[in-house]
């Protein structure tokens, strides 16, 4: 059995309160911290936004207008792993759920041991994704900083998000003076570019 590496924080999204409380007790007995229980999709989105759990266990059929798949898609911008727990294993539901890229899918009634394994696999996968992302960011940052050309990155909102050392040397301004500023500001001395 996999060992819990830290007290993983879980958001439980389940509209049947008796089932939610039983699952909460089981999760706590396994060493997890159930931060909150949400019964509605809208409530799940709100709690995910504010609590930032490590993982979400999401029932697909929920009270209200929004089901679990729609809620998970709205939450996906936070890159929080979602494991679906559903009594609906029909092909249409499973296919729709797969499109939202879950970290797991368990059919009710589920085995607690399989649930723990699914949670640990999801947490491990997320940890590896984060390490890969950090590695890639470091790689691109190194290339960006060490290119021979003065380089600046301007976002869609016209703010300068990043400059390299060659750019700061050319302009005479520090990174702090440039980054986050409007790209239309003139950072070059007038004598640099003849009119």
N, C-alpha and C positions, 0 to 999 in steps of 0.2 A: 504494500500500500504506500502511496506517496505521502510524504510528510508536508504539513502546512509550513511554508517558509516564513510567513508572517501572519498576523491576524488579519486575514483578508476581509475587506468591508464589502458587504453584499446588500444590494437593493433587491428586495423580493416584490415582484409584481404578481399578485394573485387576488382575484375578486371573491373567492370563497374563504371567508374569515377562519372557519374551523381548520380548513386545509392549510391556510397560511400560517396559523399559529403552530400547528403540528410540524410543518416544515421548518419554521423558525427555531423551534426547540431542537429539532434534529441537526440543523446547521450549527447551532450554538454548541451542541454536544460534540460536534466534529471540530470545534475550535474556531469557527468563523464568527464575525461580528455582523449581525443583521442590523444594519443602520436604520432601516425603515421598511414598511410594507405599504405598497400602493395598490389600490383597487381599480383605478381607472387609468387609461392611457395618458390622458392629460396630466394626471397627478404623477405618473411615472416620469414623464418628461421634466416636470418641475423639480422633482426630487433628484433626478439625475443631474440636472443643471446646478443645483445648490449643494448637494452632498458629495458629488464626484466619487461614487463607489468604485471599487476595484473590478466588480463584476455585477451583472444584473441577471437574475433568474426571472424569466418573463413568460407568464401564461399567455397563450394566444387569444383565447376568448376572454374578454374583459367587459365589465359593465361600462355603459356609456357609448358614445359614438365611435370611439377609436379602439381598434383591436391592438394586440400586442405587437404584431408585425409593423403596423403603421407607427406605433410609439417607438419601436426599436429603430426604424429608419430615421425618425426625427432626432433620436439620441445619438445616432451614428457619428455626427460631427465631433463628439467628445471622445471618440475612439475607445469606448468602454465595451469590453467583451460582453456579449449577450448569449445566454443559453436559453433556448425555448423549452418550456415544459408544457405539454399539451395532451389533451385527450383526443385530439383530432389528427390521426395519422393519414388522412386521405391525401392522395397525390397532389391535388390542387393546392391544398394548404401547405404541404411540404415544399412544393416547388416555389410557391410564393415566399415562404420563409427562407429558402435557400438563396433567393435573389438578394435578401438583406444581409447576407454573409454572416450568419451566426457562428459562434464558437462551439455550438453543440445543439442537439435537439433530442430531448427525452420524451418518451410517450408514457402518459399516466396509465395505470399506476406504475411508478418507477421504483427501482431498487435504490436504497440509500447509498450503498457501496458504489453503484454506477454513477450516482449523482456526485459523490465526492471525487471520483476519478475524473468525471467531466469537468468539474470546477478546477481541479488541480491542472489538468491538461490545458484548459483555457487560460489560466493564470500563467503557466509556463510559456505558452505560445505568445501571449501578450508581452511577457518579459523578454523573450527572444526578439520579437518585433521591435521593441523599444531599443534593445542593444544594437540591432542592425541599423535602425534609423539614426541613432547617435553616431555610429561608425560612418555612415554615409554622410551625415552632416559635417563631421570632422574632416572627412576626405575632401568634400566640396569647399569647405572653409579654407583648407590648406591650399587648394588650387587657386581659389579666389584671392587669397592674400599674397600668394607667391607668383602670380602672373606678372610679366614684365610691363604690362600696360596699366595705366590709371583706369580703374573700373568703378562704376557706381551702379547700384540697383535702385530703380525707381518703381514704386508700386502703382497700381491703377489709380489710387487717390492722389497721385502726383507728389507723394512724399518720398524722400530719399530714405530707404530702409537700411542700406549698407554701402560703405565705401571701403576700398582697400588702402593700404599704406602709401602706394604710389599716388593715389588720388589726393590724399592729405598732404603729401610732400609737394605735389604740383600746385595745390591751391594755397598752402600755408595755413589751412584751418585744421583743427583737430577733429577726430571722429565725432566727439560730443557736440561740436559746433555745427556739424553738417547733418548727421543722421537724425531723422525725424522732422527735418525741415522741408519746406515746400521746394520742389525742384526748380521752380522758376527764379529763385533767388540767385543772384550773381555771386559766385564764389571765386571768380577769377579777377585778378587785378586788371584794370582797363588796359594797361600797357601789354598784357599778355597776348591779346588778340586785337590786331589793328582793325579799325573800322573801315 
